[in-house]
Amino acid sequence: MKIAIVGTGYVGLVQGVVLSEFGMNVLCLDKDKTKIDKLKKGIVPIYEPGLEEVMARNIAANRLRFTTDSQEAFNFADIIFIAVGTPPAEDGSADLSHVRLVAEEIGQSIIGYKIIVNKSTVPVGTGRLVHDIITQQIKNRNVDARIDIVSNPEFLREGKAVQDCFKPDRVVIGCESENAKKIMQDIYNVLFINQTPFVFTNLETAELIKYASNAFLAVKISFINEIALLAEKVGLIPRK
């Protein structure tokens, strides 16, 4: 299976490396030439235990490559993962400019059938937006191209991201095509065999699961911080 990962930030790089370890042929795409040149030499730009050795092993096996050429990546891939940043905008909402740009480039490049997988953290409804942008570009070009959109959110912890990819507590896949569902199952077949729980939903539900998970984590952290402050106020002394 041929996979393109758009974006070699924290999520994209870890995802690409792990998918190559699963036996996929992976081509990671990024506009940053300096970063791509370093990755080609096996230099990892982030600290993540285990990532460097897994990356080196798959580069040597020719299952993992890096490029700055979007046309090359989109022509190569059967499945395109979007893993670009969605930083907060001035009003606090997610800035989807990078996602929109990638969707436009995909629509301007692809032919045939492609599955587009959204790995970025995005608001509910972004999957439909990406579909509409790509579809409009295909229509403008008047070419034979078809897409299915999948939402496949990540639940990675810094410092344990590689482990979280190899042994996730669940895999969430939002899609509305039986073919896309089957192909996504094939991509994560190693996890499926190991009886990792799979959650199949529609696009919007998968997007909401990601936001709900992030919000729940924030609530847990806020709660335990308040308990710590309360313990300090009442003079709690830890048992030795």
Secondary structure, DSSP 8 states (H G I E B T S, - for coil): -EEEEE--SHHHHHHHHHHHHTT-EEEEE-S-HHHHHHHHTT--SS--TTHHHHHHHHHHTTSEEEES-HHHHHHH-SEEEE-----B-TTSSB--HHHHHHHHHHHTT--EEEEEEE-S---TTHHHHHHHHHHHHHHHHT--EEEEEEE------TT-HHHHHHS-S-EEEE-S-HHHHHHHHHHTHHHHHTT--EEEE-HHHHHHHHHHHHHHHHHHHHHHHHHHHHHHHTT-----
